[in-house]
Amino acid sequence: MALKLDARIPSGPLAEKWDKHRFEMKLVNPANKRKYHVIVVGSGLAGASAAATLSELGYNVSCFCYQDSPRRAHSIAAQGGINAAKNYRNDGDSVQRLFYDTIKGGDFRAREGNVYRLAQVSVDIIDQCVAQGVPFAREYGGLLANRSFGGAQVSRTFYARGQTGQQLLLGAYQALEKEIARGGVTMYERHEMLELVLVDGKARGIIVRDMVTGEIESHAADAVLLATGGYGNVFYLSTNAKGCNVTAAYRAHKKGAAFANPCFTQIHPTCIPVAGEHQSKLTLMSESLRNDGRVWVPKKAEDCGKEPKEIAEADRDYYLERKYPSFGNLSPRDIASRAAKEACDDGRGVGPGGRGVYLDFADAIKRLGRSAIEERYGNLFEMYQRITDEDPYERPMRIYPAVHYTMGGLWVDYNLMSTIPGLHVLGEANFSDHGANRLGASALMQGLADGYFVIPYTVGDYLASNKLERVTTDHPEFVAARETVSKRTQRFLEINGTRTVDSFHRELGKILWDKCGMARDAKGLKEALAAIPKLREEFWRDVKVLGTGEGINQSLEKAGRVADFLEFGELMCLDALHREESCGGHFRTEHQTEDGEAKRNDELFAYVAAWEYAGEGKPPVLNKEPLAFENVHLSTRSYK
Ligand SMILES: Cc1cc2nc3c(=O)[nH]c(=O)nc-3n(C[C@H](O)[C@H](O)[C@H](O)COP(=O)(O)OP(=O)(O)OC[C@H]3O[C@@H](n4cnc5c(N)ncnc54)[C@H](O)[C@@H]3O)c2cc1C
């Protein structure tokens, strides 16, 4: 059955939509807020900001995360910065420009209304974080400093050295801890959500496993918020924290939440190249480095084995500066990644296996001095040196693209509500604002916009507009969902096969990287669609999950996540196969211009693909939300 996708974008001029909507939405009387209970799954930037803010407003909140502290959410890894249209540099920035850059950066596959709101509230985020004491870098005169990120010609990225995510998360975490201490938020660390519970078609609770005792618990509420992050780890190797997964989102999908644009994944151009088969994690070198670092490869393949210093200036190809003179080294991620792949495919890659390009700071050090570079990027340089044992002050960094972020996610309307009433989705877990390619420093902006400034209004509107009967965890829907979780856990433990969970994950990741990675074509995607079900069948027959269900069992936790990846990977390939165009990070080799750039097909594909789960063994149903561009001209994206 086709879903009714109502994005609920308010009418009226773009700049007035959010204000008008805030006025039109229903409010919950302050004295009534304490009668409502909201579950927030996730305590990264999106979840922590939402949980703290809702509790401040007076709602009862239960917050869940699988780490041992909310402070360890993956958001802490974010390095480079957070965008906001403050125009402190007086260099031509505005809400309109941030809106336009984001729509264009996403290759015209995001909603105008959502993106404009994001640009509007970006300025409030900075004020909020400064008030919390987030130590953003400052100029000599005391004003907050800015740097540039890809896809923008203004400096609008606020940063705290190379630790912006950590500092922002500490701000949100303090706000959350204050509410925990006050009793407004009950925090459940080391609890993993394994099922969503629907009562009368509405999201009314979750089933979690206490990862320390192994106990399966039920939690009921009036609304459920998922802020569970992205699914980049489906590729096995990515820059994400090892625990990042798709489980919460995928279980919600199986209960009726549409999954939007699952094939839109971001491959980041500046990561430390893969070093060998043993690796289980990749490391990002922040995009901020491209403010001062110059990307190049040797012009001639025979120079690739030489020491970089021995290669004369005239024999170097600064290919981003050559191909995209306007944006140069700050070209957007999808474009910079493909250009690196092209250079390496051309036999001009450097380092082991020829899968690397140089990111060179020699000019910047000469111009600004070593101490200026150290001040801006010191911790990143140290990290690079520790991992590679090479000194980036003396020798250019070697970098290569790696999986980094997922633009796809659960479909949400303007109120961040999924296709399941009461289930709201925030941060990287939703699909909302980045289209087919996210601009650097915009994920932190979106996560905090969702948590601090959007959901506090929209969840109130949901609660005030719906009659919600009291539900307890002995309701048959809770009992059934609990039973499903227990049976699944038992099933993993009983297989007792011969292969580790990781070996399946690694194999799935390789299929996806090869066939649904930086470049995709119909032939490869069909091969992946044939291979994944076979791998899944083998997993359920031959996986070995060690230990028991009682107590800490990482093998069991991983098995649950990999089982979901094995289904979700197929959905990604199906989505990539159906989208017969190239846009942003989705590059179908059959659809490219003569000079190798992405070729969109606006006539047929200017829509959000929202996939609906149709049941075990049945193909998912494709629903389309047409995208209307009334304020920007649908142009061919150019950074030349
Ligand atoms: C190395 C790196 C650097 C980055 N740098 C930047 C940057 O400079 N600027 C920028 O804008 N973006 C950056 N990003 C992207 C950005 O960090 C993320 O998109 C963002 O932090 C995601 O926040 P989130 O709150 O949505 O999810 P997360 O921070 O991933 O939090 C997810 C939360 O959900 C919980 N969770 C997940 N599943 C379950 C479950 N089943 N049960 C219970 N809890 C669950 C986790 O415990 C966690 O608390 C970077 C990403 C990486 C990988």
Ligand as a Chemical Component Dictionary entry (heavy atoms), coordinates in Angstrom:
data_LIG
# 
_chem_comp.id                   LIG 
_chem_comp.type                 NON-POLYMER 
_chem_comp.pdbx_formal_charge   0 
_chem_comp.three_letter_code    LIG 
# 
loop_
_chem_comp_atom.comp_id 
_chem_comp_atom.atom_id 
_chem_comp_atom.alt_atom_id 
_chem_comp_atom.type_symbol 
_chem_comp_atom.charge 
_chem_comp_atom.model_Cartn_x 
_chem_comp_atom.model_Cartn_y 
_chem_comp_atom.model_Cartn_z 
_chem_comp_atom.pdbx_ordinal 
LIG C1  C1  C 0 35.360 11.797 12.296 1  
LIG C2  C2  C 0 34.172 12.678 12.043 2  
LIG C3  C3  C 0 34.306 14.058 12.052 3  
LIG C4  C4  C 0 33.201 14.890 11.812 4  
LIG N1  N1  N 0 33.376 16.244 11.823 5  
LIG C5  C5  C 0 32.297 17.040 11.605 6  
LIG C6  C6  C 0 32.443 18.459 11.638 7  
LIG O1  O1  O 0 33.526 18.997 11.858 8  
LIG N2  N2  N 0 31.335 19.208 11.417 9  
LIG C7  C7  C 0 30.112 18.664 11.160 10 
LIG O2  O2  O 0 29.142 19.406 10.989 11 
LIG N3  N3  N 0 29.960 17.324 11.155 12 
LIG C8  C8  C 0 31.012 16.501 11.367 13 
LIG N4  N4  N 0 30.843 15.149 11.348 14 
LIG C9  C9  C 0 29.484 14.583 11.275 15 
LIG C10 C10 C 0 28.818 14.703 12.651 16 
LIG O3  O3  O 0 29.757 14.439 13.665 17 
LIG C11 C11 C 0 27.648 13.744 12.830 18 
LIG O4  O4  O 0 26.811 13.779 11.719 19 
LIG C12 C12 C 0 26.834 14.130 14.059 20 
LIG O5  O5  O 0 27.660 14.284 15.187 21 
LIG C13 C13 C 0 25.746 13.112 14.345 22 
LIG O6  O6  O 0 25.097 13.479 15.537 23 
LIG P1  P1  P 0 23.820 12.699 16.027 24 
LIG O7  O7  O 0 23.436 13.297 17.323 25 
LIG O8  O8  O 0 22.818 12.665 14.940 26 
LIG O9  O9  O 0 24.301 11.191 16.233 27 
LIG P2  P2  P 0 25.487 10.553 17.130 28 
LIG O10 O10 O 0 26.415 11.548 17.685 29 
LIG O11 O11 O 0 26.045 9.446  16.293 30 
LIG O12 O12 O 0 24.729 9.933  18.347 31 
LIG C14 C14 C 0 23.939 8.788  18.232 32 
LIG C15 C15 C 0 23.408 8.435  19.590 33 
LIG O13 O13 O 0 22.439 7.406  19.445 34 
LIG C16 C16 C 0 22.705 6.353  20.356 35 
LIG N5  N5  N 0 22.200 5.127  19.736 36 
LIG C17 C17 C 0 22.331 4.706  18.459 37 
LIG N6  N6  N 0 21.667 3.564  18.277 38 
LIG C18 C18 C 0 21.087 3.263  19.460 39 
LIG C19 C19 C 0 20.257 2.196  19.894 40 
LIG N7  N7  N 0 19.872 1.236  19.082 41 
LIG N8  N8  N 0 19.882 2.203  21.190 42 
LIG C20 C20 C 0 20.257 3.185  22.056 43 
LIG N9  N9  N 0 21.015 4.220  21.667 44 
LIG C21 C21 C 0 21.417 4.246  20.398 45 
LIG C22 C22 C 0 24.188 6.385  20.592 46 
LIG O14 O14 O 0 24.485 5.787  21.811 47 
LIG C23 C23 C 0 24.432 7.898  20.577 48 
LIG O15 O15 O 0 24.151 8.414  21.848 49 
LIG C24 C24 C 0 31.946 14.312 11.556 50 
LIG C25 C25 C 0 31.806 12.933 11.535 51 
LIG C26 C26 C 0 32.909 12.115 11.737 52 
LIG C27 C27 C 0 32.744 10.636 11.609 53 
# 
loop_
_chem_comp_bond.comp_id 
_chem_comp_bond.atom_id_1 
_chem_comp_bond.atom_id_2 
_chem_comp_bond.value_order 
_chem_comp_bond.pdbx_ordinal 
LIG C1  C2  SING 1  
LIG C2  C3  SING 2  
LIG C2  C26 DOUB 3  
LIG C3  C4  DOUB 4  
LIG C4  N1  SING 5  
LIG C4  C24 SING 6  
LIG N1  C5  DOUB 7  
LIG C5  C6  SING 8  
LIG C5  C8  SING 9  
LIG C6  O1  DOUB 10 
LIG C6  N2  SING 11 
LIG N2  C7  SING 12 
LIG C7  O2  DOUB 13 
LIG C7  N3  SING 14 
LIG N3  C8  DOUB 15 
LIG C8  N4  SING 16 
LIG N4  C9  SING 17 
LIG N4  C24 SING 18 
LIG C9  C10 SING 19 
LIG C10 O3  SING 20 
LIG C10 C11 SING 21 
LIG C11 O4  SING 22 
LIG C11 C12 SING 23 
LIG C12 O5  SING 24 
LIG C12 C13 SING 25 
LIG C13 O6  SING 26 
LIG O6  P1  SING 27 
LIG P1  O7  DOUB 28 
LIG P1  O8  SING 29 
LIG P1  O9  SING 30 
LIG O9  P2  SING 31 
LIG P2  O10 DOUB 32 
LIG P2  O11 SING 33 
LIG P2  O12 SING 34 
LIG O12 C14 SING 35 
LIG C14 C15 SING 36 
LIG C15 O13 SING 37 
LIG C15 C23 SING 38 
LIG O13 C16 SING 39 
LIG C16 N5  SING 40 
LIG C16 C22 SING 41 
LIG N5  C17 SING 42 
LIG N5  C21 SING 43 
LIG C17 N6  DOUB 44 
LIG N6  C18 SING 45 
LIG C18 C19 SING 46 
LIG C18 C21 DOUB 47 
LIG C19 N7  SING 48 
LIG C19 N8  DOUB 49 
LIG N8  C20 SING 50 
LIG C20 N9  DOUB 51 
LIG N9  C21 SING 52 
LIG C22 O14 SING 53 
LIG C22 C23 SING 54 
LIG C23 O15 SING 55 
LIG C24 C25 DOUB 56 
LIG C25 C26 SING 57 
LIG C26 C27 SING 58 
# 
